[in-house]
Amino acid sequence: MKQTSSPLATPQDTAVLRSTLLKLTATQKILCTVVVAVVAIVWYDLLNRMVAFGDEIDYSGLQVLGGEGIAFLQRYNPFFWWALVALCTLIIAYLLFGFVQASRQRVQSKIVTADTFRTLVAQLSEPARDVLRWAWQDRSQPVTVGVLQRTAEELRSGRAGKILLSRQQAQLLDEPAAAAVSRERSAEAPSA
């Protein structure tokens, strides 16, 4: 177990958490990247085919519309097909976003094994452990990847210092009022 005399988490704590999280989420990240890349490549091929198909359409058989109607259709034909491509692109992007979000939520609810957790905790400093305790709010449930992600996020935002400050404030609040006032007066007294 790594101990540190500093009241704040170390950069090594962040690195250890990041490394552990990468191991736990690598499969999900690779899968999402591959799915998005494959869908993008397939969609690019399909949109080119769709636009080429639109360019080949001949409206001359629609004589019922008259010369002006046919000229109108031929003039605005590319815009129709590009609008259709844009609409389909938005739908595909929305579905891909939903897929990535669902995959992310699934991996966040993944339970961290006891061996992985033991290895991680052994490498964390005490302030980083305090942040992990803070992030793991429901102790009736095992630690999940989401708890570790929250811990890493809170370490970066300075939660260890905030926990230390809250402990100091709680200690001051629990002291008798007279002791706090006398300490305050001694701090205000000018040095002779």
VEXFI-299360 format. One line per field, with one value per atom (N, C-alpha, C): residue number from 1; residue in one letter; atom name; x, y, z. Coordinates in steps of 0.02 Angstrom, whole numbers, plus 50000, padded with zeros to 5 digits. Layout:
// residues N
pos = [NUM, ...]
code = [A, ...]
site = [CA, ...]
xx = [X, ...]
yy = [Y, ...]
zz = [Z, ...]
This chain:
// residues 192
pos = [1, 1, 1, 2, 2, 2, 3, 3, 3, 4, 4, 4, 5, 5, 5, 6, 6, 6, 7, 7, 7, 8, 8, 8, 9, 9, 9, 10, 10, 10, 11, 11, 11, 12, 12, 12, 13, 13, 13, 14, 14, 14, 15, 15, 15, 16, 16, 16, 17, 17, 17, 18, 18, 18, 19, 19, 19, 20, 20, 20, 21, 21, 21, 22, 22, 22, 23, 23, 23, 24, 24, 24, 25, 25, 25, 26, 26, 26, 27, 27, 27, 28, 28, 28, 29, 29, 29, 30, 30, 30, 31, 31, 31, 32, 32, 32, 33, 33, 33, 34, 34, 34, 35, 35, 35, 36, 36, 36, 37, 37, 37, 38, 38, 38, 39, 39, 39, 40, 40, 40, 41, 41, 41, 42, 42, 42, 43, 43, 43, 44, 44, 44, 45, 45, 45, 46, 46, 46, 47, 47, 47, 48, 48, 48, 49, 49, 49, 50, 50, 50, 51, 51, 51, 52, 52, 52, 53, 53, 53, 54, 54, 54, 55, 55, 55, 56, 56, 56, 57, 57, 57, 58, 58, 58, 59, 59, 59, 60, 60, 60, 61, 61, 61, 62, 62, 62, 63, 63, 63, 64, 64, 64, 65, 65, 65, 66, 66, 66, 67, 67, 67, 68, 68, 68, 69, 69, 69, 70, 70, 70, 71, 71, 71, 72, 72, 72, 73, 73, 73, 74, 74, 74, 75, 75, 75, 76, 76, 76, 77, 77, 77, 78, 78, 78, 79, 79, 79, 80, 80, 80, 81, 81, 81, 82, 82, 82, 83, 83, 83, 84, 84, 84, 85, 85, 85, 86, 86, 86, 87, 87, 87, 88, 88, 88, 89, 89, 89, 90, 90, 90, 91, 91, 91, 92, 92, 92, 93, 93, 93, 94, 94, 94, 95, 95, 95, 96, 96, 96, 97, 97, 97, 98, 98, 98, 99, 99, 99, 100, 100, 100, 101, 101, 101, 102, 102, 102, 103, 103, 103, 104, 104, 104, 105, 105, 105, 106, 106, 106, 107, 107, 107, 108, 108, 108, 109, 109, 109, 110, 110, 110, 111, 111, 111, 112, 112, 112, 113, 113, 113, 114, 114, 114, 115, 115, 115, 116, 116, 116, 117, 117, 117, 118, 118, 118, 119, 119, 119, 120, 120, 120, 121, 121, 121, 122, 122, 122, 123, 123, 123, 124, 124, 124, 125, 125, 125, 126, 126, 126, 127, 127, 127, 128, 128, 128, 129, 129, 129, 130, 130, 130, 131, 131, 131, 132, 132, 132, 133, 133, 133, 134, 134, 134, 135, 135, 135, 136, 136, 136, 137, 137, 137, 138, 138, 138, 139, 139, 139, 140, 140, 140, 141, 141, 141, 142, 142, 142, 143, 143, 143, 144, 144, 144, 145, 145, 145, 146, 146, 146, 147, 147, 147, 148, 148, 148, 149, 149, 149, 150, 150, 150, 151, 151, 151, 152, 152, 152, 153, 153, 153, 154, 154, 154, 155, 155, 155, 156, 156, 156, 157, 157, 157, 158, 158, 158, 159, 159, 159, 160, 160, 160, 161, 161, 161, 162, 162, 162, 163, 163, 163, 164, 164, 164, 165, 165, 165, 166, 166, 166, 167, 167, 167, 168, 168, 168, 169, 169, 169, 170, 170, 170, 171, 171, 171, 172, 172, 172, 173, 173, 173, 174, 174, 174, 175, 175, 175, 176, 176, 176, 177, 177, 177, 178, 178, 178, 179, 179, 179, 180, 180, 180, 181, 181, 181, 182, 182, 182, 183, 183, 183, 184, 184, 184, 185, 185, 185, 186, 186, 186, 187, 187, 187, 188, 188, 188, 189, 189, 189, 190, 190, 190, 191, 191, 191, 192, 192, 192]
code = [M, M, M, K, K, K, Q, Q, Q, T, T, T, S, S, S, S, S, S, P, P, P, L, L, L, A, A, A, T, T, T, P, P, P, Q, Q, Q, D, D, D, T, T, T, A, A, A, V, V, V, L, L, L, R, R, R, S, S, S, T, T, T, L, L, L, L, L, L, K, K, K, L, L, L, T, T, T, A, A, A, T, T, T, Q, Q, Q, K, K, K, I, I, I, L, L, L, C, C, C, T, T, T, V, V, V, V, V, V, V, V, V, A, A, A, V, V, V, V, V, V, A, A, A, I, I, I, V, V, V, W, W, W, Y, Y, Y, D, D, D, L, L, L, L, L, L, N, N, N, R, R, R, M, M, M, V, V, V, A, A, A, F, F, F, G, G, G, D, D, D, E, E, E, I, I, I, D, D, D, Y, Y, Y, S, S, S, G, G, G, L, L, L, Q, Q, Q, V, V, V, L, L, L, G, G, G, G, G, G, E, E, E, G, G, G, I, I, I, A, A, A, F, F, F, L, L, L, Q, Q, Q, R, R, R, Y, Y, Y, N, N, N, P, P, P, F, F, F, F, F, F, W, W, W, W, W, W, A, A, A, L, L, L, V, V, V, A, A, A, L, L, L, C, C, C, T, T, T, L, L, L, I, I, I, I, I, I, A, A, A, Y, Y, Y, L, L, L, L, L, L, F, F, F, G, G, G, F, F, F, V, V, V, Q, Q, Q, A, A, A, S, S, S, R, R, R, Q, Q, Q, R, R, R, V, V, V, Q, Q, Q, S, S, S, K, K, K, I, I, I, V, V, V, T, T, T, A, A, A, D, D, D, T, T, T, F, F, F, R, R, R, T, T, T, L, L, L, V, V, V, A, A, A, Q, Q, Q, L, L, L, S, S, S, E, E, E, P, P, P, A, A, A, R, R, R, D, D, D, V, V, V, L, L, L, R, R, R, W, W, W, A, A, A, W, W, W, Q, Q, Q, D, D, D, R, R, R, S, S, S, Q, Q, Q, P, P, P, V, V, V, T, T, T, V, V, V, G, G, G, V, V, V, L, L, L, Q, Q, Q, R, R, R, T, T, T, A, A, A, E, E, E, E, E, E, L, L, L, R, R, R, S, S, S, G, G, G, R, R, R, A, A, A, G, G, G, K, K, K, I, I, I, L, L, L, L, L, L, S, S, S, R, R, R, Q, Q, Q, Q, Q, Q, A, A, A, Q, Q, Q, L, L, L, L, L, L, D, D, D, E, E, E, P, P, P, A, A, A, A, A, A, A, A, A, A, A, A, V, V, V, S, S, S, R, R, R, E, E, E, R, R, R, S, S, S, A, A, A, E, E, E, A, A, A, P, P, P, S, S, S, A, A, A]
site = [N, CA, C, N, CA, C, N, CA, C, N, CA, C, N, CA, C, N, CA, C, N, CA, C, N, CA, C, N, CA, C, N, CA, C, N, CA, C, N, CA, C, N, CA, C, N, CA, C, N, CA, C, N, CA, C, N, CA, C, N, CA, C, N, CA, C, N, CA, C, N, CA, C, N, CA, C, N, CA, C, N, CA, C, N, CA, C, N, CA, C, N, CA, C, N, CA, C, N, CA, C, N, CA, C, N, CA, C, N, CA, C, N, CA, C, N, CA, C, N, CA, C, N, CA, C, N, CA, C, N, CA, C, N, CA, C, N, CA, C, N, CA, C, N, CA, C, N, CA, C, N, CA, C, N, CA, C, N, CA, C, N, CA, C, N, CA, C, N, CA, C, N, CA, C, N, CA, C, N, CA, C, N, CA, C, N, CA, C, N, CA, C, N, CA, C, N, CA, C, N, CA, C, N, CA, C, N, CA, C, N, CA, C, N, CA, C, N, CA, C, N, CA, C, N, CA, C, N, CA, C, N, CA, C, N, CA, C, N, CA, C, N, CA, C, N, CA, C, N, CA, C, N, CA, C, N, CA, C, N, CA, C, N, CA, C, N, CA, C, N, CA, C, N, CA, C, N, CA, C, N, CA, C, N, CA, C, N, CA, C, N, CA, C, N, CA, C, N, CA, C, N, CA, C, N, CA, C, N, CA, C, N, CA, C, N, CA, C, N, CA, C, N, CA, C, N, CA, C, N, CA, C, N, CA, C, N, CA, C, N, CA, C, N, CA, C, N, CA, C, N, CA, C, N, CA, C, N, CA, C, N, CA, C, N, CA, C, N, CA, C, N, CA, C, N, CA, C, N, CA, C, N, CA, C, N, CA, C, N, CA, C, N, CA, C, N, CA, C, N, CA, C, N, CA, C, N, CA, C, N, CA, C, N, CA, C, N, CA, C, N, CA, C, N, CA, C, N, CA, C, N, CA, C, N, CA, C, N, CA, C, N, CA, C, N, CA, C, N, CA, C, N, CA, C, N, CA, C, N, CA, C, N, CA, C, N, CA, C, N, CA, C, N, CA, C, N, CA, C, N, CA, C, N, CA, C, N, CA, C, N, CA, C, N, CA, C, N, CA, C, N, CA, C, N, CA, C, N, CA, C, N, CA, C, N, CA, C, N, CA, C, N, CA, C, N, CA, C, N, CA, C, N, CA, C, N, CA, C, N, CA, C, N, CA, C, N, CA, C, N, CA, C, N, CA, C, N, CA, C, N, CA, C, N, CA, C, N, CA, C, N, CA, C, N, CA, C, N, CA, C, N, CA, C, N, CA, C, N, CA, C, N, CA, C, N, CA, C, N, CA, C, N, CA, C, N, CA, C, N, CA, C, N, CA, C, N, CA, C, N, CA, C, N, CA, C, N, CA, C, N, CA, C, N, CA, C, N, CA, C, N, CA, C, N, CA, C, N, CA, C, N, CA, C, N, CA, C, N, CA, C, N, CA, C, N, CA, C, N, CA, C]
xx = [50043, 50000, 50045, 50029, 50068, 50041, 50083, 50063, 50098, 50065, 50094, 50080, 50126, 50116, 50076, 50066, 50028, 49954, 49917, 49846, 49807, 49842, 49810, 49831, 49789, 49804, 49863, 49899, 49958, 49940, 49982, 49971, 49973, 50010, 50013, 49945, 49906, 49839, 49795, 49799, 49760, 49784, 49848, 49876, 49854, 49855, 49834, 49760, 49720, 49648, 49636, 49670, 49661, 49681, 49736, 49760, 49709, 49683, 49634, 49570, 49548, 49488, 49497, 49557, 49570, 49565, 49592, 49588, 49515, 49475, 49405, 49359, 49378, 49333, 49361, 49419, 49451, 49407, 49376, 49334, 49276, 49244, 49187, 49209, 49266, 49290, 49309, 49342, 49360, 49298, 49250, 49188, 49151, 49144, 49109, 49145, 49211, 49250, 49242, 49245, 49238, 49168, 49117, 49049, 49038, 49061, 49053, 49091, 49151, 49191, 49159, 49135, 49103, 49039, 48999, 48937, 48953, 49004, 49022, 49045, 49085, 49109, 49051, 49009, 48951, 48904, 48891, 48847, 48876, 48941, 48972, 48963, 48972, 48962, 48888, 48843, 48772, 48750, 48775, 48755, 48781, 48841, 48865, 48821, 48801, 48756, 48688, 48664, 48599, 48600, 48653, 48659, 48668, 48708, 48716, 48650, 48612, 48546, 48501, 48503, 48462, 48483, 48548, 48571, 48549, 48539, 48519, 48444, 48404, 48332, 48313, 48271, 48247, 48173, 48154, 48084, 48046, 48076, 48043, 47980, 47975, 47915, 47854, 47864, 47808, 47779, 47755, 47729, 47666, 47633, 47573, 47590, 47650, 47670, 47684, 47694, 47708, 47783, 47802, 47872, 47899, 47858, 47881, 47891, 47845, 47850, 47910, 47923, 47981, 48046, 48048, 48107, 48118, 48064, 48068, 48098, 48072, 48097, 48170, 48190, 48260, 48306, 48282, 48323, 48334, 48282, 48287, 48299, 48309, 48322, 48383, 48441, 48499, 48485, 48448, 48433, 48391, 48343, 48301, 48344, 48389, 48429, 48479, 48507, 48553, 48515, 48454, 48413, 48397, 48383, 48370, 48433, 48491, 48554, 48565, 48552, 48561, 48514, 48451, 48403, 48425, 48445, 48468, 48532, 48576, 48637, 48620, 48572, 48552, 48522, 48481, 48451, 48505, 48552, 48606, 48649, 48664, 48704, 48668, 48603, 48563, 48565, 48557, 48559, 48628, 48680, 48748, 48762, 48738, 48746, 48711, 48651, 48614, 48651, 48680, 48718, 48778, 48815, 48874, 48854, 48801, 48778, 48756, 48718, 48695, 48755, 48804, 48864, 48903, 48906, 48940, 48905, 48839, 48802, 48810, 48812, 48822, 48890, 48941, 49008, 49013, 48977, 48979, 48947, 48900, 48868, 48904, 48958, 48998, 49033, 49027, 49056, 49131, 49170, 49242, 49258, 49300, 49316, 49356, 49355, 49391, 49466, 49494, 49566, 49586, 49547, 49561, 49556, 49505, 49495, 49551, 49572, 49626, 49691, 49705, 49766, 49763, 49705, 49697, 49706, 49671, 49673, 49743, 49779, 49847, 49894, 49877, 49920, 49898, 49840, 49814, 49839, 49849, 49867, 49804, 49813, 49755, 49706, 49729, 49680, 49640, 49672, 49636, 49586, 49604, 49557, 49497, 49509, 49453, 49405, 49433, 49391, 49352, 49384, 49350, 49294, 49307, 49254, 49196, 49213, 49161, 49120, 49153, 49118, 49076, 49096, 49059, 49007, 48952, 48902, 48857, 48842, 48798, 48840, 48858, 48903, 48868, 48803, 48769, 48778, 48805, 48818, 48894, 48917, 48989, 49012, 49076, 49105, 49098, 49077, 49068, 49119, 49123, 49166, 49144, 49079, 49054, 49080, 49085, 49113, 49186, 49223, 49294, 49300, 49255, 49256, 49241, 49193, 49177, 49235, 49269, 49327, 49382, 49395, 49447, 49428, 49366, 49342, 49348, 49330, 49333, 49405, 49450, 49520, 49547, 49529, 49552, 49524, 49464, 49434, 49451, 49494, 49517, 49473, 49438, 49394, 49433, 49495, 49534, 49543, 49557, 49564, 49499, 49445, 49379, 49359, 49377, 49363, 49403, 49466, 49508, 49480, 49459, 49430, 49365, 49324, 49261, 49274, 49326, 49344, 49368, 49408, 49431, 49373, 49327, 49269, 49224, 49216, 49175, 49208, 49274, 49310, 49301, 49306, 49295, 49225, 49177, 49107, 49094, 49130, 49119, 49155, 49204, 49239, 49192, 49204, 49164, 49174, 49124, 49126, 49181, 49194, 49245, 49314, 49329, 49395, 49405, 49353, 49358, 49368, 49333, 49339, 49409, 49435, 49501, 49555, 49547, 49596, 49592, 49532, 49523, 49555, 49546, 49576, 49652, 49679, 49751, 49780, 49743, 49766, 49763, 49716, 49709, 49757, 49782, 49826, 49890, 49911, 49972, 50033, 50081, 50144, 50185, 50215, 50253, 50325]
yy = [49941, 50000, 50062, 50108, 50169, 50222, 50248, 50301, 50365, 50420, 50485, 50532, 50579, 50627, 50687, 50693, 50749, 50740, 50794, 50787, 50783, 50791, 50790, 50729, 50710, 50653, 50670, 50620, 50630, 50617, 50641, 50627, 50552, 50515, 50442, 50410, 50438, 50412, 50418, 50475, 50486, 50437, 50428, 50383, 50310, 50289, 50221, 50211, 50259, 50254, 50253, 50297, 50300, 50233, 50204, 50140, 50084, 50083, 50032, 50040, 50102, 50115, 50097, 50109, 50091, 50015, 49978, 49904, 49881, 49914, 49893, 49915, 49968, 49995, 49988, 49957, 49953, 49917, 49862, 49824, 49866, 49901, 49943, 49999, 50030, 50084, 50059, 50002, 49973, 49954, 49922, 49902, 49962, 50014, 50074, 50107, 50110, 50139, 50100, 50033, 49991, 49998, 49996, 50002, 50069, 50123, 50189, 50193, 50167, 50169, 50128, 50068, 50026, 50058, 50085, 50118, 50178, 50217, 50276, 50256, 50203, 50181, 50155, 50114, 50087, 50145, 50191, 50246, 50291, 50302, 50343, 50311, 50245, 50209, 50214, 50205, 50208, 50278, 50329, 50396, 50414, 50392, 50403, 50368, 50307, 50271, 50305, 50331, 50364, 50428, 50467, 50529, 50512, 50461, 50440, 50416, 50380, 50357, 50417, 50466, 50526, 50565, 50565, 50600, 50564, 50500, 50461, 50461, 50486, 50484, 50531, 50504, 50543, 50555, 50618, 50636, 50649, 50635, 50650, 50607, 50552, 50509, 50538, 50588, 50619, 50678, 50664, 50716, 50749, 50716, 50743, 50809, 50815, 50875, 50934, 50920, 50972, 50989, 51031, 51050, 51087, 51132, 51171, 51126, 51079, 51034, 50989, 50964, 50921, 50961, 51022, 51065, 51079, 51090, 51103, 51043, 50983, 50922, 50910, 50922, 50910, 50962, 51023, 51076, 51063, 51041, 51032, 50960, 50916, 50845, 50835, 50867, 50856, 50878, 50933, 50958, 50908, 50876, 50825, 50768, 50743, 50685, 50704, 50764, 50784, 50796, 50819, 50827, 50758, 50710, 50641, 50613, 50625, 50602, 50635, 50700, 50736, 50708, 50695, 50667, 50598, 50556, 50488, 50492, 50540, 50548, 50567, 50612, 50631, 50572, 50533, 50474, 50424, 50411, 50364, 50391, 50456, 50485, 50479, 50491, 50484, 50412, 50364, 50293, 50274, 50298, 50283, 50314, 50376, 50408, 50368, 50344, 50303, 50238, 50208, 50146, 50158, 50212, 50228, 50243, 50281, 50298, 50235, 50191, 50129, 50085, 50082, 50043, 50072, 50138, 50172, 50159, 50161, 50148, 50075, 50029, 49959, 49949, 49980, 49971, 50007, 50062, 50096, 50053, 50011, 49969, 49903, 49893, 49832, 49831, 49775, 49769, 49755, 49789, 49780, 49718, 49675, 49613, 49630, 49583, 49593, 49599, 49559, 49562, 49630, 49654, 49719, 49774, 49770, 49821, 49820, 49760, 49752, 49782, 49768, 49795, 49871, 49897, 49970, 50004, 49979, 50010, 50008, 49955, 49949, 50003, 50030, 50080, 50152, 50161, 50229, 50258, 50323, 50357, 50363, 50382, 50388, 50443, 50501, 50550, 50524, 50485, 50457, 50404, 50367, 50319, 50355, 50413, 50452, 50474, 50493, 50512, 50451, 50394, 50332, 50315, 50323, 50312, 50360, 50423, 50474, 50456, 50433, 50417, 50354, 50308, 50246, 50257, 50288, 50310, 50254, 50205, 50151, 50090, 50083, 50029, 49960, 49960, 49895, 49863, 49901, 49876, 49873, 49826, 49823, 49884, 49895, 49950, 49934, 49984, 49976, 50020, 50011, 50053, 50127, 50138, 50206, 50240, 50202, 50230, 50249, 50207, 50223, 50283, 50288, 50346, 50410, 50406, 50464, 50482, 50432, 50443, 50480, 50457, 50489, 50561, 50572, 50640, 50685, 50659, 50699, 50712, 50664, 50675, 50733, 50735, 50789, 50856, 50856, 50920, 50942, 50904, 50925, 50903, 50848, 50824, 50807, 50783, 50764, 50824, 50882, 50943, 50964, 50955, 50973, 50927, 50863, 50815, 50835, 50853, 50874, 50937, 50985, 51047, 51032, 50988, 50973, 50938, 50896, 50864, 50916, 50963, 51015, 51058, 51074, 51113, 51075, 51010, 50969, 50965, 50960, 50958, 51023, 51079, 51144, 51151, 51125, 51129, 51086, 51031, 50986, 51009, 51055, 51080, 51124, 51127, 51173, 51245, 51285, 51354, 51395, 51385, 51424, 51411, 51349, 51332, 51365, 51367, 51399, 51473, 51505, 51578, 51594, 51556, 51571, 51561, 51512, 51501, 51558, 51581, 51637, 51701, 51713, 51773, 51769, 51709, 51703, 51713, 51695, 51705, 51780, 51817, 51888, 51931, 51906, 51945, 51964, 52029, 52049, 52020, 52003, 51976, 52032, 52021, 52073, 52070]
zz = [50000, 50000, 50000, 49956, 49949, 49997, 50038, 50085, 50064, 50074, 50059, 50116, 50127, 50181, 50157, 50093, 50066, 50077, 50094, 50104, 50038, 49982, 49917, 49877, 49831, 49788, 49742, 49722, 49680, 49606, 49561, 49490, 49476, 49516, 49507, 49520, 49567, 49580, 49517, 49485, 49423, 49369, 49363, 49313, 49326, 49389, 49406, 49390, 49409, 49394, 49319, 49282, 49209, 49178, 49201, 49174, 49189, 49249, 49267, 49226, 49219, 49179, 49106, 49080, 49011, 49001, 49049, 49045, 49048, 49090, 49099, 49042, 49006, 48954, 48884, 48876, 48810, 48759, 48779, 48733, 48708, 48752, 48733, 48686, 48700, 48658, 48588, 48586, 48521, 48482, 48515, 48481, 48453, 48493, 48470, 48411, 48415, 48361, 48297, 48302, 48243, 48213, 48255, 48230, 48196, 48226, 48196, 48130, 48128, 48066, 48011, 48027, 47976, 47950, 47995, 47974, 47931, 47949, 47909, 47839, 47834, 47769, 47726, 47755, 47718, 47698, 47744, 47728, 47673, 47674, 47622, 47554, 47550, 47487, 47465, 47512, 47495, 47474, 47507, 47488, 47419, 47401, 47333, 47282, 47298, 47252, 47247, 47303, 47303, 47261, 47269, 47229, 47155, 47140, 47070, 47040, 47079, 47056, 47042, 47086, 47076, 47014, 46998, 46939, 46875, 46878, 46818, 46805, 46850, 46840, 46783, 46739, 46681, 46691, 46696, 46707, 46643, 46586, 46523, 46512, 46547, 46541, 46577, 46617, 46654, 46614, 46554, 46510, 46538, 46585, 46616, 46652, 46678, 46714, 46668, 46605, 46557, 46557, 46510, 46502, 46561, 46589, 46647, 46709, 46719, 46776, 46771, 46711, 46701, 46710, 46685, 46694, 46768, 46806, 46877, 46913, 46897, 46929, 46913, 46851, 46833, 46865, 46873, 46903, 46978, 47013, 47085, 47106, 47059, 47074, 47119, 47106, 47151, 47223, 47230, 47298, 47336, 47302, 47334, 47360, 47317, 47336, 47391, 47389, 47443, 47508, 47503, 47564, 47593, 47550, 47574, 47606, 47577, 47606, 47674, 47679, 47743, 47796, 47778, 47826, 47849, 47803, 47822, 47864, 47849, 47888, 47960, 47969, 48036, 48074, 48040, 48073, 48093, 48048, 48063, 48120, 48120, 48174, 48240, 48240, 48301, 48327, 48282, 48303, 48328, 48295, 48319, 48387, 48396, 48461, 48516, 48501, 48548, 48564, 48512, 48522, 48567, 48554, 48595, 48667, 48676, 48744, 48781, 48748, 48780, 48799, 48754, 48767, 48826, 48829, 48884, 48951, 48950, 49012, 49034, 48986, 49003, 49037, 49009, 49039, 49106, 49116, 49180, 49235, 49218, 49269, 49279, 49242, 49248, 49317, 49351, 49418, 49413, 49454, 49456, 49497, 49471, 49508, 49570, 49617, 49681, 49669, 49624, 49611, 49581, 49533, 49503, 49555, 49596, 49647, 49699, 49719, 49767, 49740, 49676, 49645, 49641, 49624, 49618, 49686, 49736, 49803, 49832, 49818, 49845, 49816, 49758, 49726, 49740, 49770, 49782, 49848, 49849, 49911, 49954, 50016, 50062, 50039, 50015, 49990, 49930, 49887, 49830, 49853, 49905, 49934, 49964, 49995, 50021, 49965, 49909, 49852, 49827, 49826, 49805, 49854, 49919, 49968, 49957, 49941, 49929, 49867, 49814, 49751, 49757, 49800, 49809, 49863, 49845, 49893, 49917, 49875, 49894, 49911, 49974, 49995, 49994, 49983, 49979, 49910, 49863, 49795, 49784, 49743, 49729, 49688, 49689, 49650, 49576, 49538, 49466, 49429, 49364, 49323, 49329, 49334, 49341, 49404, 49459, 49521, 49511, 49476, 49464, 49417, 49368, 49323, 49362, 49407, 49448, 49494, 49520, 49563, 49523, 49463, 49422, 49406, 49391, 49375, 49436, 49494, 49555, 49577, 49566, 49581, 49540, 49476, 49433, 49453, 49483, 49502, 49573, 49607, 49673, 49731, 49725, 49778, 49841, 49835, 49895, 49940, 49912, 49952, 49984, 49948, 49975, 50033, 50027, 50081, 50143, 50133, 50189, 50222, 50182, 50208, 50247, 50220, 50255, 50321, 50325, 50389, 50439, 50416, 50461, 50487, 50441, 50461, 50510, 50497, 50543, 50611, 50612, 50676, 50714, 50678, 50710, 50737, 50700, 50721, 50783, 50789, 50846, 50909, 50902, 50961, 51002, 51067, 51108, 51084, 51091, 51067, 51100, 51163, 51198, 51170, 51153, 51126, 51057, 51018, 50952, 50958, 51005, 51014, 51040, 51088, 51115, 51062, 51020, 50967, 50916, 50903, 50857, 50885, 50949, 50980, 50981, 50992, 50993, 50923, 50873, 50804, 50786, 50815, 50800, 50841, 50896, 50941, 50904, 50910, 50876, 50910, 50870, 50897, 50927, 50986, 51021, 51003]
